[in-house]
């Protein structure tokens, strides 16, 4: 039997697992300990959800492909799906003058769509640990707003001919706004930092980061030149790009140990461990933030070019070592 996770081959030692159900249960347990969501598996071409795994003996199976996703990505995907639905619904209803114009099938889809939006909103808020009674939206608590959506849903269900289509359009517009608020919230940013990606995603991210290192080094040289020319705004845009790169790099490093069992203290280059390098980067980022707050352009230019640039340049070697360890 061959086991894959997200279409990638993984090493898997069979211990007590004797059926497909046992294997899927083990993968589910492995995922939950890494803040991953086990979505299901394709077993010899047949899709099974986690709670519908068959008792088929594994010696009768050729291939089990399990699919997992990080909690952070799950929330982001749910929010984006909610926004996309609202946009499609608004677009579809824009030429309608009343709900009465909708066919029975269209009305049923609208009714279930609003119900689905409420479910997505509640699920996202729960995962983000946001208290609906405390969070405000449209001069009310989010809980009160959700209750108003439910009331609107019941109203159009019970009085279809007199339902106000303008209120429905306003609903989709407002829910889109709320989703966008959640998408940029500190709670989601915190969840993304904590969430562990699937192994294939982390591996691809490491490859992408390695390919981006030289570009970041070049950017730091460009920034120094822009500041010398007084083009502060252009320099700031590049710095934001660099910060995004470092944010992604740090987040990925945090996940290498729990997913692949690689200790960053054991990744050594030029007598310095990756753990030590990351501490230096974190300290430098804090120092850069303080300098930017004080608008000290001269100090900022110096630290970017003479201190941060050499550290960024070393990441290429460290990332290469990590990737080699994962492959082996």
N, C-alpha and C positions, 0 to 999 in steps of 0.2 A: 504493500500500500504506500502511496505517495501523498504526503501532506503538504499543502501550500497555504500561505496566508496572503491574501490580496494578490493572488496570482504568482507569488514568489515562493520558491522552494525553501523549506526550513528543515533544520535537523530536529527530529522528533524521536525520542526513545519510548518504545512501547513498554509499559510496565503492567498495570492492571487492566488497561483498556482492551476490551475484546470485541466491542461493537462500535458502530458509527456513533451511536448515542454517547458511549463512554468518551470517545475522542472529542466530540463536540462539547461535552461537559467539561473536559480538561482544558480545552482551548478557551471556553467561556470563563473558567476560573482564572486562567493565565491572564486573560484580557482585563478582568475586573480588578486584578491586583495592580494593573498598570493604567488605570483610569481610561480604559478603552471600552467601547461598546461592541459587543459581539452581535453582528447583524444576521448571521446565518451562514450556511455552507452549501456549495454545489457538490453533490456526491455523484460521481460518474454521470454528470450532465443533468442531474435532477436537483432543483433548488429546495432546500429545507430551512425553515425558520428554526431558531434555537429551541422552541418548545415542541417542535414536531420532528425531532431527530429519530430516525428509524433504528431498530434493534438489529440491523443487518450485521452479521459477523464481518470484521474488517478483512479477513482473509478472502472474502468474496468481492472486495472493493479494490479498484485500481487507483482511484484519485479522490481526495477530499480537499476541496478548496474553500477555506474559511475566510470570511470577510469581517474585518474589524475597522472601527473608526474612533478617533479621539473624541472625548466629550466636547471639547472646544469646537472642533470642526463640525460635530453633529449640531450644536447650537447655531453656529454660523450658517450652515446649510439650511436649517429649519427656518431661520429668519429670512434668508434670501429667497427661499421657496415661498414664504408668506408674502413677501414684497412682490414677487413675480405674479402670484395669484391676484393680488389686489390690483396690480397694473393691468392684467388681462381683463379682470372684471370691469374695471373702470372704462377700459377701451370698448368693451362689448356693450356696456350700458349707455354710452354717451349719446347714442342716437335714439334711445328709448324715451318716450315721454311719460310713461307710467308703467308700473309693474304689471298691470293688466295686459300689456302687450306681449308679455312673455308666454311662451308655450308652457304646458304642464311640465315638460321635461326640463326646460330652462329654469322654471321657477323652483323645481325640486333641486336642481344643481346649485342655484343661488342659496337656497335655504341650507343645504348641507355644507356649502362653501363657507358661510358665515359661522356655522357651528364648528367647522374645522379650524377656522381662524382663532376662535376662542380657545380651542384645545391646544393649538400651537402656542398661543400667548401664555396660557397658564403653565404649560410644560417648560417653556423657555424661562419664565420667571422663577419657577421652582428650582430648575437646575442652577440658575444664577444666584439662588438664595436671596432674591429680592422680595421684600415684604410688600405685598400689594396694598396693604392698608397704610403704608408709610410713603410709598413712592407716589409722586404727584404727576398728573397729566390732564391738561385742559381744565384747570381750576377744580380738579377733583382728585381723589385717590385713584390709582390704577384699578383697584378692586371695584370702586364705584363705576369706573368707565366700562369695565368688563360686564358688570351687571346691566349697564345701559345697553350694551350690545345685545345681551341676551333678551332684554325687554323688547328691543327693536326686532329681533328675530321672531319672538313670539307674536308681536303685533302684526307683522306682515304674513305670518302663517295663519293667523286667525281672521285677518281682514285684508285679503289679497287685493281686492278691487280698489280699496282706498289707500293702499300703501304708498307712501311718499318716496318716489325713486330718488329724489334729491338727497334725502336722508341716507339712502343706501350708498349713493356716490360719495357723500361726505364721510360715511363710515369707512369705505375703502381708502380714502385719502388720509384720514386720521390714523387708521391702523398702520398704514405705510409709514407715517411719521413716527409712530410709537416704535415700530420695528427698527427704524433708523436710529432712534435714540438708544435702543438696547444694543444695537450693533456697535455704537461708539462709546458704550458705557465702561466705566472702570471695572465693573463686575465681570464683564466679558473679557476684558484684557487680562484680569487676574486669573480667570478660568483658563484662558489660552496658555498662559505661562505655566499653570499647574498641569494641564492636560498632556498626556503622553500620546504622541502620534503612533501610528502603526509602523512596524519595522521598515516596510518598503518606502513609506513616506519619509522617514528619517534618513534612510540611505540616499534617496534622491535629493533630499535637501542638503545633505553633506556634499554630494557631488556638485550641486548648484553653487553652494557656498565656496567650494574650492575654485570653481571657474570664475567666481566674482572677485577673488582676492586682489588680483593684479589691477583690476579696474578701480577698486577702492584706493589702492596705493596711488594710482595715477590721479584720482580725484583729489587726494590730499595735496598733491603738488599743484593742481589747478586752483584749489582753494587759496593757498598761500599767495599765488599770483593775483587772484581776484581781489583779495584784501589789500594787496600793495597798490592796486589800481583804483581802489576806492569803490569797487563793485560789491558792496556788502550783501545786497539782496541776492545776487547770483550765487555768492559764496554760501549763503545761508541755505539755499535750496539744495546744494550739494551736501552740506552737512546733515540735513534732514535725511537724505538718501543713505549717508554713511551710518547714521543712528539706526535706521531701519535694518540695515545689513547686520549691525552689531546686535540688535535686538533679536533677530532671527538666529544669528550664530549662538548667542547665549542660551536661548530657549532650546535649541537643538542639542547643545552640549549637555544641558541638564537631563536630557532624555536618553543620552547614549548609555549611561550606567544602568538604569533600571531595565532598559529594553535589551541591550546586548551584553550586559555584565562586564563592561569595560570601565576600569577605574581610571579617571583622568589623571590621577597622581602617578600612574604607571606609564603615561604617554609622555616620553621625555625627548627633548631635542636641544642640543647645545647646553646640556647640564641643567635644563629648566623644564619642569613638568608643565603640562597643559593646565593643571589646576592652579599652579602659581601664576602662569601667564594670564589666566582669566581673572584672577584677583587683581593683578596689575591693571588690566583693562577696565574692570569695574571701578577701581579707585580713580583711574584717569577720566572715565566718563563723568564721575561725580565732580571732579575738578573742572572739567570742561563746562559742565552745567553752571557751576558757580561763576566761572569767568564770563560766560555768555550773559548771565544775569547782570553782571557788573559792566557789561558792554566794553570789556577790555580787549579791543581788537588785536593789539600788538601781542599780548600774552597768548591769546587764542591762536593766532597764526603760528606762533613759535611752538606751542605744545602739539598742535596738529602735525606740523611738518617734522619736528625734531624728536618728538617722543612717541606720538601715536602711530605715525607712519611705519617706523621700524617694527613695532609690535604687530600691526596688521600684516606686514609682509611675512612675518614668521608663521602666520596661520596656515599658509599653503602647505608647509612641511607637516605641521601637526594634523591637519585634516587628512593629508595623505597617509599618515601612520594609522589614524582611526579607520579609514576606509580599508586599508590593507588588513588590519586586525579583524574587521567584520568579514571580509572575503575569506580569510583563512579559518 
